[in-house]
Amino acid sequence: LGLGSAATTPFFAMRNLLGPVGYSGPARAELVDKPAGLPANTFFHWYGKTEVRPKRKIGHINLKASSRAELDTLCANVDRWVIAWEKSWLK
């Protein structure tokens, strides 16, 4: 059998989530169970870490778009969300 098409219609990206600089301590359920305010077409994945340390990979966000331009906009929106999310650990 032939392999068939490997083309995909949507565009995808992944944004790693690192422990914020300035916070070491337990994972906070309100920030990882159902994080608020994520843009549409994003999928939050927490790695089950119970301890958060600066710059330690603790999860990622998958992004899905129908065009490159839409993906670029979505990436920018997710970057702004991640900055706010990281700051919320310091409160």
GITA-V668392 format. One record per backbone hydrogen bond with DSSP energy under -0.5 kcal/mol. NH is the residue of the N-H (numbers start at 1). CO is the residue of the C=O. E is the energy in kcal/mol with one decimal. If there is no record, write none. Layout:
nh=[NH:NH]
co=[CO:CO]
e=[E:E]
This chain:
nh=[11:13:15:16:17:18:19:23:25:27:29:31:32:32:33:38:42:43:45:47:52:55:56:58:59:60:61:62:63:64:65:71:72:73:74:75:76:77:78:79:80:81:82:83:84:85:86:87:88:89:89:90:91]
co=[65:63:61:14:59:16:56:20:52:50:27:28:28:29:29:35:39:62:60:58:25:19:53:17:17:45:15:43:13:41:11:67:68:69:70:71:72:73:74:75:76:77:78:79:80:81:82:83:84:85:86:87:88]
e=[-3.6:-1.6:-2.8:-0.5:-3.1:-0.5:-2.2:-1.7:-2.4:-2.1:-0.7:-2.1:-1.0:-0.7:-2.8:-0.6:-0.6:-2.4:-3.0:-2.3:-3.7:-3.2:-2.0:-2.8:-1.2:-2.4:-2.3:-2.6:-2.9:-2.1:-2.7:-2.2:-2.6:-2.1:-2.5:-2.9:-2.0:-2.2:-2.6:-2.6:-1.9:-2.1:-3.0:-2.0:-1.9:-2.7:-2.9:-1.9:-1.6:-0.7:-0.9:-1.2:-0.9]
